[in-house]
Amino acid sequence: MRNTDILSFFPSAYRSEVLDYFSLAGASGTYNKASGAGIGLSWRQPQDLTSASLTLDASIVANKGFADSSIGVDNSESGLNALTQLGYVDTNWGLALSYRYGSQNSRLADANFNSTVPAGAYTNSLAVAGYWTPSERSWIPSISLGFGYNWTISALDDSQSWMAGLQWDDVIWAGNAIGFAVGQPPFTGSTNNGMLYELFCRVRLSDRITLTPALFYSSSVATNGGNDAWGGMLQTTFRF
C-alpha cells in the first residue's frame, strides 16, 4: 500500500500530473508516498459524501519491511512511516492538518534533498494544506495552498517547503484544464533549493485520450550543481 492512498481526501485541487512535487500539497515530508507493507484506518462523519464531513485517517507503512529475513514490518530499521491526518471537507473546499513520523531508512519525497534518515535517528513532519474550488466552472480558478515542516532527531537539519497552485477546469469543454503552480521543495537555512514553477494545459481529445503539454523551471537545483534547470514535455495519456 501507499500511505497517501488511505486518506479520506487529499487537501489539494491542483492535479497537473507533471512534476511529482506539486502532487504532494507542498509537504513532501508528510505526504512522502511511502510504499510497502502496512495497515490503515479511515473515519468520516457524517458518511454522506455530498455534505461537509470531519475526517480522521491513520496508517503505518514499512517501506523496507522485507529487506531481509532479519527485518520485519514492526522493526525501527524497516523504514516505518506513521501518517495521521485530521481534515474537514465540504463540497467545494477542504482543509487538513497532518503529521508523519519516520524511523531510520524512511525518506522525504524529494530528489533534491539528501534525506534518508540514518541509523539511530527519526524524523517528524507536519503539514497544513487546503483548497477551494468555485461552485460553478468559470474564469475563476481553484486555489490550492500547502506548507510543510520537517525536523529530525540526531540527523538532518530542519527543513520546510510550500506550494501554491491555480487550476482552471473544463476550459472550453469538459475534461480540459489549465494550471500554474509555484513552490519550494524542502530547504534548510544553509541549503536553499530555489523556486520551482510549472505551467500545463490538459486537452481531452476523447473519453480515453488526453494530451498535456507542459513547461517547468527551477532555480538553484541541488542535483544540477546549484544551477538553474528548465524543460518541457508533451504527455499523452490513454485510459482503458
PASESE-152238 format. One record per residue: x, y, z of N, C-alpha, C, O, CB in turn; residue in three letters. Coordinates in steps of 0.001 Angstrom, whole numbers, plus 500000, padded with zeros to 6 digits. Glycine has a CB too. Layout:
BEGIN
[r [X Y Z] [X Y Z] [X Y Z] [X Y Z] [X Y Z] ALA]
...
END
This chain:
BEGIN
[r [500843 498808 500000] [500000 500000 500000] [500881 501246 500000] [502077 501176 500284] [499045 500003 501224] MET]
[r [500277 502374 499680] [500967 503663 499756] [500242 504531 500767] [499012 504559 500781] [501031 504363 498359] ARG]
[r [500980 505245 501616] [500330 505939 502735] [499350 507023 502293] [498371 507275 502997] [501377 506554 503624] ASN]
[r [499577 507665 501166] [498638 508710 500731] [497342 508141 500170] [496347 508860 500081] [499291 509589 499687] THR]
[r [497333 506858 499789] [496122 506266 499218] [495058 505982 500262] [493895 505794 499903] [496464 504993 498496] ASP]
[r [495409 505944 501538] [494455 505612 502580] [493699 506851 503078] [492770 506718 503874] [495171 504935 503739] ILE]
[r [494077 508047 502627] [493455 509277 503112] [492025 509415 502597] [491732 509066 501454] [494284 510493 502691] LEU]
[r [491144 509925 503445] [489747 510145 503045] [489652 511137 501896] [488806 510998 501012] [488921 510647 504235] SER]
[r [490519 512130 501913] [490627 513083 500807] [492021 513674 500839] [492666 513706 501887] [489535 514205 500898] PHE]
[r [492487 514142 499689] [493789 514787 499631] [493566 516294 499570] [492782 516752 498739] [494622 514285 498403] PHE]
[r [494233 517091 500427] [493919 518515 500566] [494492 519399 499464] [495158 520395 499747] [494416 519002 501877] PRO]
[r [494237 519039 498216] [494683 519861 497096] [493774 519612 495906] [493392 518474 495635] [496160 519562 496733] SER]
[r [493427 520686 495189] [492638 520567 493959] [493514 520699 492727] [493023 520656 491599] [491536 521624 493927] ALA]
[r [494824 520862 492947] [495766 521018 491824] [496176 519647 491343] [496751 518874 492110] [497020 521852 492236] TYR]
[r [495894 519320 490079] [496141 517998 489517] [496840 518133 488160] [496193 518045 487116] [494815 517207 489374] ARG]
[r [498139 518344 488176] [498855 518536 486914] [499355 517217 486329] [499346 517042 485111] [500026 519481 487120] SER]
[r [499792 516286 487183] [500421 515037 486742] [501678 515319 485926] [502002 514579 484997] [499431 514200 485915] GLU]
[r [502383 516393 486276] [503621 516766 485578] [504796 516554 486546] [505396 515479 486541] [503564 518268 485066] VAL]
[r [505137 517542 487366] [506188 517391 488364] [505598 516757 489624] [504578 517216 490137] [506846 518764 488691] LEU]
[r [506240 515707 490113] [505706 514957 491244] [505563 515827 492485] [504631 515630 493265] [506596 513769 491550] ASP]
[r [506466 516787 492684] [506410 517611 493893] [505067 518301 494056] [504550 518393 495170] [507514 518648 493869] TYR]
[r [504495 518787 492966] [503234 519531 493062] [502022 518628 493298] [500901 519121 493419] [503019 520338 491800] PHE]
[r [502234 517320 493363] [501156 516407 493736] [501171 516098 495225] [500401 515256 495688] [501261 515117 492941] SER]
[r [502047 516775 495990] [502237 516480 497409] [501820 517635 498309] [502252 517708 499460] [503682 516132 497673] LEU]
[r [500984 518540 497800] [500419 519640 498600] [501485 520488 499282] [501239 521043 500353] [499479 519085 499648] ALA]
[r [502661 520595 498680] [503706 521434 499256] [504346 520867 500493] [505099 521568 501170] [503159 522755 499572] GLY]
[r [504068 519603 500816] [504582 518997 502043] [505090 517590 501737] [504472 516600 502132] [503486 518958 503149] ALA]
[r [506208 517507 501036] [506721 516208 500604] [507330 515407 501745] [507626 514225 501573] [507749 516398 499521] SER]
[r [507523 516024 502902] [507956 515264 504060] [506811 514484 504669] [506974 513319 505032] [508564 516181 505094] GLY]
[r [505649 515115 504785] [504475 514464 505358] [503847 513506 504362] [503653 512329 504667] [503450 515503 505806] THR]
[r [503528 514004 503170] [502917 513172 502122] [504017 512580 501243] [504129 512926 500067] [501911 514004 501260] TYR]
[r [504823 511693 501812] [506020 511226 501110] [505773 510012 500219] [506720 509471 499649] [507086 510893 502108] ASN]
[r [504528 509575 500085] [504159 508449 499216] [504947 507184 499558] [505343 506434 498665] [504388 508819 497749] LYS]
[r [505170 506951 500846] [505858 505737 501263] [505036 504512 500865] [503828 504467 501097] [506114 505750 502787] ALA]
[r [505698 503516 500261] [505020 502296 499818] [505641 501085 500488] [506849 501044 500721] [505088 502154 498284] SER]
[r [504809 500098 500796] [505297 498878 501403] [504186 498164 502143] [503004 498440 501935] [506448 499175 502340] GLY]
[r [504575 497241 503009] [503596 496544 503845] [503027 497533 504855] [503772 498337 505416] [504240 495313 504568] ALA]
[r [501720 497484 505093] [501151 498454 506013] [499710 498182 506371] [499112 497205 505922] [501258 499806 505439] GLY]
[r [499163 499065 507187] [497777 498994 507617] [497258 500415 507767] [498014 501310 508145] [497633 498194 508950] ILE]
[r [495989 500636 507479] [495423 501978 507580] [493977 501953 508020] [493265 500969 507815] [495539 502695 506261] GLY]
[r [493550 503053 508629] [492177 503217 509088] [491680 504592 508675] [492431 505566 508715] [492071 503029 510625] LEU]
[r [490406 504672 508274] [489790 505949 507911] [488443 506076 508610] [487682 505112 508704] [489623 506068 506369] SER]
[r [488160 507282 509097] [486890 507582 509756] [486339 508876 509181] [487074 509850 509020] [487064 507689 511302] TRP]
[r [485050 508889 508872] [484413 510074 508308] [483023 510223 508910] [482266 509255 508988] [484339 509986 506757] ARG]
[r [482688 511449 509338] [481389 511698 509941] [480863 513074 509524] [481546 514075 509741] [481479 511596 511476] GLN]
[r [479671 513149 508935] [478832 512020 508542] [479373 511320 507294] [480305 511810 506656] [477402 512491 508295] PRO]
[r [478784 510175 506953] [479271 509382 505829] [478843 509936 504477] [479432 509585 503455] [478790 507968 505962] GLN]
[r [477839 510789 504455] [477311 511364 503217] [478386 512194 502520] [478838 513203 503061] [476066 512230 503506] ASP]
[r [478797 511776 501318] [479871 512457 500596] [479435 513787 500009] [480277 514547 499530] [480388 511576 499498] LEU]
[r [478130 514093 500035] [477643 515353 499467] [477536 516456 500507] [477136 517571 500172] [476296 515141 498818] THR]
[r [477880 516180 501754] [477800 517181 502809] [479149 517341 503481] [480053 516529 503288] [476732 516802 503840] SER]
[r [479277 518400 504274] [480523 518650 504985] [480802 517518 505975] [479891 517025 506640] [480466 520007 505716] ALA]
[r [482067 517115 506064] [482424 515986 506924] [483737 516253 507638] [484624 516935 507124] [482519 514691 506106] SER]
[r [483834 515698 508831] [485078 515668 509578] [485730 514310 509319] [485057 513281 509376] [484836 515914 511115] LEU]
[r [487024 514301 509038] [487707 513049 508705] [488921 512853 509600] [489542 513812 510059] [488129 513036 507224] THR]
[r [489241 511597 509835] [490446 511230 510579] [491018 509965 509950] [490323 508957 509827] [490138 511016 512107] LEU]
[r [492280 510023 509556] [492941 508892 508907] [494256 508595 509618] [494913 509492 510144] [493187 509181 507402] ASP]
[r [494619 507330 509622] [495891 506919 510210] [496407 505691 509467] [495633 504806 509103] [495737 506621 511732] ALA]
[r [497706 505645 509247] [498307 504488 508587] [499748 504330 509037] [500400 505289 509449] [498235 504628 507052] SER]
[r [500230 503092 508947] [501643 502774 509176] [502123 501949 507994] [501545 500907 507684] [501857 502003 510535] ILE]
[r [503172 502407 507339] [503734 501722 506179] [505226 501503 506421] [505941 502427 506809] [503490 502539 504865] VAL]
[r [505687 500283 506190] [507102 499941 506316] [507675 499784 504914] [507461 498762 504262] [507305 498634 507161] ALA]
[r [508409 500807 504448] [508877 500748 503069] [510103 499833 502880] [510502 499568 501746] [509208 502142 502595] ASN]
[r [510699 499351 503985] [511792 498386 503878] [511521 497189 504796] [512456 496581 505317] [513151 499052 504236] LYS]
[r [510267 496861 504988] [509883 495841 505958] [510318 494440 505612] [510389 493581 506491] [508432 495851 506125] GLY]
[r [510614 494185 504328] [511054 492854 503932] [512401 492937 503216] [512652 492205 502259] [510002 492180 503029] PHE]
[r [513265 493841 503695] [514581 493992 503071] [515411 492724 503203] [516137 492366 502275] [515329 495166 503691] ALA]
[r [515318 492039 504336] [515934 490722 504515] [515187 490010 505635] [514287 490584 506248] [517471 490838 504839] ASP]
[r [515555 488774 505899] [514792 487958 506841] [514901 488424 508284] [514131 487979 509135] [515241 486542 506751] SER]
[r [515850 489317 508575] [516021 489783 509948] [515221 491044 510251] [515179 491485 511399] [517478 490038 510222] SER]
[r [514576 491638 509223] [513828 492887 509410] [512346 492625 509160] [511971 492108 508107] [514359 494008 508459] ILE]
[r [511514 492980 510118] [510072 492836 509961] [509407 494178 509847] [510066 495212 509960] [509481 492064 511117] GLY]
[r [508103 494179 509624] [507394 495429 509388] [507258 496267 510657] [506961 497459 510573] [506025 495143 508816] VAL]
[r [507471 495663 511841] [507353 496431 513081] [508717 496765 513671] [508817 497064 514860] [506526 495661 514101] ASP]
[r [509762 496718 512863] [511116 496988 513297] [511487 498420 512917] [511135 498884 511832] [512106 495974 512677] ASN]
[r [512200 499126 513806] [512570 500511 513516] [513489 500622 512318] [513606 501695 511725] [513232 501134 514717] SER]
[r [514155 499510 511946] [515029 499530 510782] [514255 499400 509471] [514848 499506 508398] [516048 498418 510886] GLU]
[r [512948 499173 509540] [512171 498862 508335] [511670 500100 507598] [510889 499973 506655] [510999 497999 508701] SER]
[r [512097 501280 508001] [511629 502493 507334] [510170 502753 507622] [509375 502924 506698] [511847 502395 505838] GLY]
[r [509801 502787 508906] [508408 502994 509297] [507955 504410 508976] [508679 505373 509228] [508224 502710 510787] LEU]
[r [506757 504532 508422] [506134 505826 508144] [504743 505805 508764] [503852 505113 508271] [506067 506122 506596] ASN]
[r [504555 506557 509839] [503258 506639 510508] [502626 507979 510157] [503113 509029 510576] [503401 506472 512061] ALA]
[r [501543 507943 509387] [500892 509156 508898] [499494 509294 509504] [498719 508338 509506] [500810 509142 507358] LEU]
[r [499175 510479 510014] [497828 510774 510500] [497364 512077 509871] [498166 512985 509654] [497791 510862 512060] THR]
[r [496074 512172 509578] [495503 513397 509005] [494140 513670 509622] [493261 512809 509636] [495384 513285 507464] GLN]
[r [493985 514882 510130] [492694 515374 510603] [492207 516400 509597] [492897 517387 509342] [492796 515990 512047] LEU]
[r [491041 516188 509025] [490584 517069 507959] [489125 517446 508069] [488348 516814 508785] [490822 516429 506646] GLY]
[r [488771 518491 507345] [487386 518920 507209] [487166 519189 505728] [487866 520005 505127] [487067 520195 508095] TYR]
[r [486192 518502 505142] [485978 518614 503700] [484520 518907 503418] [483630 518276 503988] [486419 517329 502974] VAL]
[r [484276 519867 502537] [482929 520231 502093] [482861 519984 500593] [483797 519451 499998] [482584 521731 502444] ASP]
[r [481757 520371 499994] [481562 520078 498576] [482578 520792 497692] [482943 520261 496643] [480161 520465 498157] THR]
[r [483050 521984 498080] [483984 522697 497211] [485225 523231 497935] [485938 524076 497395] [483271 523835 496551] ASN]
[r [485486 522744 499153] [486724 523124 499817] [487105 522072 500858] [486268 521292 501313] [486583 524513 500473] TRP]
[r [488374 522069 501221] [488856 521138 502220] [490091 521688 502907] [490842 522470 502324] [489155 519785 501591] GLY]
[r [490298 521274 504154] [491436 521734 504949] [491925 520567 505797] [491117 519816 506344] [491050 522962 505846] LEU]
[r [493248 520407 505911] [493780 519270 506648] [495044 519652 507413] [495849 520468 506965] [494071 518112 505696] ALA]
[r [495185 519037 508576] [496399 519116 509391] [496934 517702 509503] [496217 516800 509935] [496122 519751 510819] LEU]
[r [498194 517495 509117] [498743 516142 509046] [500103 516067 509730] [500830 517054 509844] [498862 515690 507587] SER]
[r [500417 514846 510183] [501700 514583 510837] [502220 513221 510372] [501451 512270 510234] [501558 514625 512399] TYR]
[r [503529 513138 510133] [504152 511863 509798] [505407 511660 510630] [506263 512540 510721] [504485 511796 508300] ARG]
[r [505496 510484 511233] [506711 510057 511919] [507449 509079 511005] [506838 508175 510435] [506384 509401 513312] TYR]
[r [508754 509263 510868] [509544 508353 510057] [510735 507826 510838] [511513 508608 511384] [510011 509044 508787] GLY]
[r [510888 506499 510896] [512039 505907 511567] [513242 505921 510631] [513157 506452 509524] [511725 504465 512029] SER]
[r [514340 505356 511055] [515513 505266 510186] [515161 504512 508904] [514327 503606 508898] [516685 504568 510920] GLN]
[r [515824 504917 507825] [515606 504384 506472] [514361 504952 505787] [514119 504626 504625] [515496 502880 506533] ASN]
[r [513571 505779 506453] [512474 506458 505759] [513025 507691 505055] [514152 508111 505316] [511333 506850 506751] SER]
[r [512219 508273 504153] [512710 509384 503338] [511659 510469 503168] [510456 510219 503237] [513152 508880 501976] ARG]
[r [512157 511696 502941] [511308 512755 502403] [511217 512543 500904] [512197 512134 500281] [511865 514184 502747] LEU]
[r [510069 512811 500318] [509877 512548 498883] [510366 513733 498060] [509564 514491 497515] [508388 512258 498571] ALA]
[r [511680 513887 497974] [512233 514970 497167] [513649 514617 496740] [514528 514422 497579] [512217 516304 497945] ASP]
[r [513866 514536 495438] [515172 514108 494924] [516261 515148 495155] [517445 514815 495115] [515071 513804 493442] ALA]
[r [515880 516413 495400] [516869 517459 495594] [517403 517524 497017] [518301 518316 497303] [516281 518777 495222] ASN]
[r [516866 516707 497907] [517223 516819 499317] [517697 515464 499810] [516919 514510 499829] [516024 517330 500164] PHE]
[r [518962 515361 500211] [519515 514097 500686] [518910 513785 502048] [519399 514269 503069] [521074 514155 500766] ASN]
[r [517860 512988 502074] [517018 512946 503265] [516667 511550 503750] [515628 511378 504387] [515773 513685 503004] SER]
[r [517496 510539 503471] [517280 509245 504084] [517678 509335 505557] [518788 509760 505880] [518085 508135 503347] THR]
[r [516778 508938 506440] [517047 509051 507870] [518056 507976 508272] [517798 506791 508063] [515731 508919 508700] VAL]
[r [519199 508362 508844] [520247 507382 509171] [519916 506560 510408] [518940 506830 511107] [521571 508087 509377] PRO]
[r [520736 505565 510666] [520534 504685 511818] [520561 505480 513119] [521377 506386 513290] [521607 503585 511850] ALA]
[r [519660 505132 514029] [519602 505772 515327] [518864 507095 515350] [518798 507741 516395] [520961 505979 515821] GLY]
[r [518304 507517 514219] [517602 508793 514154] [516154 508573 513719] [515785 507480 513290] [518320 509759 513186] ALA]
[r [515353 509602 513830] [513983 509574 513321] [513563 510988 512957] [514160 511960 513422] [513005 508959 514365] TYR]
[r [512540 511100 512129] [512120 512401 511633] [510641 512635 511897] [509854 511693 511991] [512413 512520 510145] THR]
[r [510279 513897 512015] [508893 514321 512202] [508543 515335 511128] [509356 516197 510792] [508671 514919 513623] ASN]
[r [507336 515237 510588] [506900 516160 509543] [505476 516617 509823] [504607 515807 510144] [506994 515500 508147] SER]
[r [505245 517910 509700] [503918 518498 509854] [503495 519156 508551] [504335 519668 507811] [503898 519522 511009] LEU]
[r [502205 519145 508271] [501687 519790 507064] [500358 520461 507359] [499525 519931 508095] [501530 518770 505922] ALA]
[r [500176 521633 506773] [498887 522314 506756] [498576 522606 505299] [499358 523278 504627] [498899 523634 507629] VAL]
[r [497458 522118 504802] [497150 522278 503382] [495635 522367 503194] [494858 521823 503979] [497739 521101 502552] ALA]
[r [495245 523062 502142] [493821 523181 501856] [493587 523668 500443] [494517 524057 499737] [493157 524120 502845] GLY]
[r [492327 523638 500044] [491969 524061 498692] [490550 524620 498683] [489756 524379 499592] [492094 522882 497695] TYR]
[r [490262 525368 497633] [488913 525882 497367] [488668 525797 495872] [489546 526123 495073] [488740 527358 497885] TRP]
[r [487482 525361 495496] [487095 525328 494088] [485806 526118 493907] [484955 526101 494797] [486920 523864 493589] THR]
[r [485635 526807 492789] [484382 527533 492560] [483214 526560 492435] [483369 525440 491949] [484483 528407 491294] PRO]
[r [482043 527009 492882] [480856 526152 492831] [480459 525822 491406] [479947 524735 491136] [479694 526817 493544] SER]
[r [480695 526762 490483] [480417 526541 489065] [481672 526860 488272] [482418 527777 488616] [479214 527410 488578] GLU]
[r [481901 526101 487214] [483077 526326 486385] [482982 527689 485716] [481966 528017 485103] [483225 525212 485330] ARG]
[r [484054 528492 485835] [484067 529830 485263] [485517 530242 485064] [486416 529401 485076] [483308 530849 486175] SER]
[r [485744 531546 484880] [487099 532042 484716] [487854 532067 486042] [489061 532310 486059] [487075 533429 484105] TRP]
[r [487163 531819 487149] [487805 531785 488466] [488422 530402 488682] [487725 529399 488532] [486779 532120 489603] ILE]
[r [489715 530319 489033] [490361 529004 489191] [490170 528437 490594] [489780 529149 491520] [491855 529109 488883] PRO]
[r [490450 527152 490731] [490584 526579 492062] [491914 527048 492648] [492859 527339 491914] [490500 525014 492020] SER]
[r [491975 527118 493975] [493171 527593 494670] [493614 526517 495652] [492821 526049 496469] [492901 528950 495407] ILE]
[r [494884 526125 495571] [495453 525126 496480] [496699 525697 497138] [497561 526264 496466] [495788 523808 495726] SER]
[r [496792 525545 498459] [497928 526043 499224] [498396 524961 500184] [497581 524221 500735] [497561 527338 499991] LEU]
[r [499706 524868 500387] [500224 523890 501327] [501575 524288 501882] [502374 524945 501214] [500323 522548 500670] GLY]
[r [501818 523874 503130] [503093 524176 503802] [503506 522963 504619] [502669 522328 505260] [502975 525448 504716] PHE]
[r [504798 522638 504599] [505313 521524 505373] [506555 521903 506148] [507347 522740 505716] [505608 520359 504473] GLY]
[r [506716 521265 507317] [507908 521498 508144] [508416 520150 508635] [507629 519305 509060] [507595 522455 509353] TYR]
[r [509732 519945 508578] [510337 518677 508954] [511473 518912 509945] [512289 519816 509765] [510851 517930 507710] ASN]
[r [511518 518091 510993] [512649 518140 511902] [513056 516710 512265] [512216 515829 512446] [512302 518964 513177] TRP]
[r [514361 516513 512364] [514908 515183 512555] [515744 515138 513819] [516523 516050 514096] [515742 514763 511347] THR]
[r [515577 514077 514578] [516339 513901 515806] [517677 513241 515488] [517718 512155 514911] [515544 513059 516833] ILE]
[r [518775 513905 515868] [520142 513380 515735] [520573 513169 514296] [521366 512268 514021] [520260 512084 516473] SER]
[r [520075 513973 513376] [520489 513732 511987] [520363 514997 511152] [521096 515961 511377] [519651 512608 511361] ALA]
[r [519455 515006 510202] [519358 516052 509196] [518924 517386 509791] [518307 517436 510854] [518392 515638 508113] LEU]
[r [519258 518463 509088] [518805 519785 509503] [517297 519909 509321] [516698 519225 508492] [519533 520880 508708] ASP]
[r [516693 520799 510116] [515271 521094 509926] [515065 521681 508530] [515935 522381 508011] [514750 522079 511023] ASP]
[r [513914 521393 507928] [513624 521914 506598] [512159 522275 506497] [511343 521846 507313] [514002 520895 505513] SER]
[r [511830 523066 505495] [510452 523456 505245] [510203 523504 503748] [511143 523560 502955] [510136 524818 505896] GLN]
[r [508930 523483 503362] [508562 523509 501947] [507169 524102 501820] [506430 524198 502800] [508619 522081 501317] SER]
[r [506815 524503 500588] [505491 525082 500368] [505149 525047 498888] [506024 524850 498044] [505428 526528 500900] TRP]
[r [503878 525237 498579] [503436 525365 497194] [502114 526124 497134] [501355 526160 498103] [503291 523974 496536] MET]
[r [501857 526729 495974] [500577 527370 495673] [500229 527028 494233] [501071 527153 493344] [500635 528931 495895] ALA]
[r [498993 526598 493997] [498590 526200 492658] [497239 526753 492265] [496319 526803 493082] [498570 524713 492552] GLY]
[r [497115 527169 491010] [495849 527622 490430] [495487 526680 489288] [496348 526319 488485] [495946 529108 489927] LEU]
[r [494226 526283 489212] [493810 525393 488128] [492421 525771 487638] [491479 525905 488420] [493832 523925 488589] GLN]
[r [492318 525940 486318] [491041 526201 485664] [490562 524904 485025] [491242 524354 484159] [491167 527344 484599] TRP]
[r [489411 524414 485437] [488879 523157 484908] [487796 523402 483866] [487152 524451 483840] [488325 522300 486041] ASP]
[r [487615 522402 483011] [486579 522426 481973] [486681 523670 481106] [485676 524317 480813] [485195 522352 482605] ASP]
[r [487902 524003 480696] [488130 525149 479817] [487682 524791 478400] [488163 523815 477824] [489632 525577 479832] VAL]
[r [486782 525561 477852] [486169 525396 476532] [485217 524198 476523] [484041 524344 476190] [487256 525221 475452] ILE]
[r [485734 522986 476897] [484809 521853 477023] [485260 520973 478205] [486391 521073 478683] [484755 521015 475682] TRP]
[r [484353 520125 478648] [484573 519309 479840] [485800 518420 479688] [486033 517830 478633] [483345 518454 480130] ALA]
[r [486581 518335 480765] [487769 517497 480779] [489064 518226 480529] [490135 517703 480839] [487627 516443 479785] GLY]
[r [488994 519446 479964] [490195 520248 479753] [490602 520932 481059] [489774 521112 481952] [489963 521296 478639] ASN]
[r [491870 521310 481169] [492336 522027 482353] [493600 522815 482015] [494411 522395 481189] [492603 521044 483522] ALA]
[r [493747 523966 482670] [494958 524779 482590] [495384 525079 484015] [494549 525430 484849] [494726 526103 481763] ILE]
[r [496682 524945 484309] [497132 525183 485666] [498522 525775 485741] [499335 525629 484828] [497093 523919 486432] GLY]
[r [498779 526451 486860] [500079 527044 487137] [500375 526860 488614] [499502 527067 489458] [500117 528551 486737] PHE]
[r [501605 526470 488930] [501989 526265 490327] [503385 526807 490572] [504222 526844 489671] [501924 524774 490699] ALA]
[r [503623 527230 491820] [504926 527716 492254] [505163 527183 493660] [504221 527021 494436] [505005 529289 492213] VAL]
[r [506420 526911 493985] [506718 526423 495326] [508197 526223 495536] [509011 526513 494660] [505991 525136 495588] GLY]
[r [508541 525713 496729] [509917 525381 497078] [509948 523996 497694] [509313 523775 498725] [510519 526430 498047] GLN]
[r [510672 523050 497093] [510893 521754 497731] [511652 521952 499046] [512156 523047 499295] [511674 520798 496784] PRO]
[r [511746 520925 499891] [512376 521087 501204] [513718 521806 501145] [514613 521422 500392] [512565 519742 501845] PRO]
[r [513840 522858 501954] [515085 523621 502019] [515402 523933 503471] [514505 524007 504310] [514986 524927 501184] PHE]
[r [516664 524113 503759] [517124 524451 505104] [517706 525855 505088] [517750 526510 504046] [518175 523423 505614] THR]
[r [518150 526310 506250] [518762 527624 506313] [520058 527699 505540] [520435 528764 505051] [519003 528006 507732] GLY]
[r [520750 526562 505426] [522034 526538 504731] [521942 526005 503312] [522852 526222 502513] [523010 525714 505504] SER]
[r [520849 525306 502983] [520676 524728 501650] [519347 525199 501084] [518286 524755 501522] [520741 523170 501694] THR]
[r [519407 526097 500115] [518189 526636 499523] [518061 526106 498104] [518873 526424 497235] [518195 528193 499536] ASN]
[r [517037 525296 497876] [516856 524681 496561] [516232 525614 495542] [516008 525211 494401] [516009 523456 496686] ASN]
[r [515945 526855 495924] [515387 527795 494975] [513913 527548 494714] [513264 526761 495402] [516147 527733 493688] GLY]
[r [513398 528237 493707] [511982 528189 493380] [511717 527177 492277] [512581 526892 491448] [511483 529569 492961] MET]
[r [510494 526636 492289] [510071 525655 491299] [508749 526132 490698] [507827 526514 491418] [509927 524225 491937] LEU]
[r [508672 526103 489344] [507474 526575 488644] [507048 525538 487608] [507880 524816 487057] [507732 527954 487966] TYR]
[r [505746 525475 487350] [505272 524665 486228] [503986 525263 485664] [503205 525893 486377] [505043 523197 486666] GLU]
[r [503791 525047 484374] [502603 525501 483651] [502164 524357 482749] [502982 523796 482020] [502885 526818 482821] LEU]
[r [500870 524003 482788] [500405 522897 481952] [499046 523216 481356] [498316 524077 481849] [500335 521595 482762] PHE]
[r [498721 522502 480279] [497411 522601 479630] [496993 521187 479236] [497640 520553 478403] [497450 523564 478371] CYS]
[r [495916 520700 479835] [495438 519352 479555] [494246 519429 478594] [493260 520110 478877] [495044 518616 480872] ARG]
[r [494342 518731 477463] [493294 518754 476435] [492687 517353 476337] [493390 516382 476060] [493867 519220 475042] VAL]
[r [491405 517261 476562] [490712 515971 476465] [490281 515756 475027] [489322 516363 474550] [489482 515912 477423] ARG]
[r [491009 514876 474340] [490718 514617 472934] [489531 513675 472749] [488794 513770 471767] [491938 514040 472254] LEU]
[r [489359 512761 473710] [488239 511827 473669] [488018 511313 475087] [488688 511755 476020] [488507 510644 472665] SER]
[r [487085 510389 475251] [486830 509821 476573] [488043 509080 477113] [488169 508916 478327] [485637 508884 476520] ASP]
[r [488938 508632 476243] [490054 507794 476670] [491432 508394 476414] [492433 507814 476836] [489967 506485 475988] ARG]
[r [491515 509526 475743] [492807 510094 475388] [492876 511568 475790] [491997 512359 475449] [493066 509937 473881] ILE]
[r [493943 511923 476525] [494210 513321 476849] [495641 513665 476454] [496530 512814 476490] [493974 513597 478360] THR]
[r [495848 514919 476078] [497152 515427 475668] [497528 516571 476595] [496737 517493 476797] [497142 515892 474174] LEU]
[r [498743 516519 477168] [499157 517534 478140] [500518 518103 477789] [501529 517467 478088] [499185 516947 479551] THR]
[r [500593 519285 477163] [501877 519976 477042] [502157 520740 478339] [501233 521250 478974] [501879 520945 475814] PRO]
[r [503429 520818 478729] [503784 521482 479982] [505187 522061 479902] [506029 521574 479147] [503682 520506 481159] ALA]
[r [505431 523104 480687] [506744 523717 480853] [507056 523791 482344] [506152 523979 483158] [506796 525135 480196] LEU]
[r [508342 523643 482707] [508731 523769 484111] [510105 524416 484209] [510915 524345 483285] [508732 522390 484810] PHE]
[r [510346 525047 485351] [511603 525764 485579] [511926 525719 487066] [511028 525791 487905] [511517 527243 485072] TYR]
[r [513212 525600 487389] [513644 525635 488780] [514955 526386 488884] [515836 526235 488037] [513787 524211 489352] SER]
[r [515081 527186 489911] [516325 527903 490170] [517121 527181 491254] [516545 526592 492169] [516041 529366 490587] SER]
[r [518435 527230 491144] [519345 526660 492154] [519021 525210 492471] [518721 524871 493616] [519288 527479 493432] SER]
[r [519082 524356 491461] [518760 522940 491641] [519960 522209 492240] [521045 522220 491658] [518345 522293 490292] VAL]
[r [519776 521575 493395] [520890 520915 494091] [521492 519807 493248] [522711 519640 493227] [520423 520347 495429] ALA]
[r [520648 519037 492544] [521153 517930 491739] [521693 518390 490389] [522115 517566 489578] [520060 516909 491526] THR]
[r [521685 519699 490142] [522256 520244 488910] [523402 521198 489237] [523614 522197 488551] [521174 520968 488079] ASN]
[r [524135 520867 490302] [525279 521681 490683] [524913 523068 491156] [525743 523975 491100] [526211 521791 489544] GLY]
[r [523683 523258 491624] [523234 524568 492074] [522812 525489 490953] [522476 526648 491199] [524304 525218 492855] GLY]
[r [522824 524995 489718] [522425 525803 488575] [520913 525727 488349] [520228 524879 488921] [523174 525348 487318] ASN]
[r [520415 526623 487512] [519004 526596 487144] [518741 525440 486185] [519657 524924 485545] [518578 527936 486508] ASP]
[r [517486 525048 486099] [517105 523981 485168] [515706 524262 484655] [514862 524791 485378] [517175 522577 485848] ALA]
[r [515467 523903 483402] [514131 524079 482836] [513888 522985 481809] [514823 522330 481348] [513968 525490 482192] TRP]
[r [512652 522800 481465] [512336 521775 480483] [510876 521813 480093] [510103 522630 480594] [512690 520408 481016] GLY]
[r [510514 520931 479203] [509133 520831 478751] [508797 519390 478443] [509685 518543 478348] [508893 521713 477520] GLY]
[r [507536 519116 478291] [507126 517762 477953] [505801 517794 477214] [505042 518758 477301] [507020 516891 479214] MET]
[r [505547 516737 476499] [504252 516526 475835] [503797 515135 476246] [504338 514134 475777] [504352 516672 474241] LEU]
[r [502807 515077 477117] [502361 513820 477700] [501026 513392 477093] [500071 514169 477062] [502239 513949 479226] GLN]
[r [500971 512168 476619] [499731 511593 476092] [499277 510490 477035] [500048 509582 477347] [499928 511042 474638] THR]
[r [498042 510561 477488] [497507 509596 478443] [496384 508801 477796] [495430 509366 477261] [497004 510304 479720] THR]
[r [496514 507473 477855] [495477 506571 477344] [494827 505869 478528] [495519 505356 479407] [496070 505530 476331] PHE]
[r [493515 505845 478550] [492775 505172 479624] [491926 504055 479024] [491189 504266 478061] [491880 506184 480409] ARG]
[r [492042 502866 479608] [491325 501697 479085] [490442 501124 480180] [489748 500132 479956] [492316 500617 478558] PHE]
END
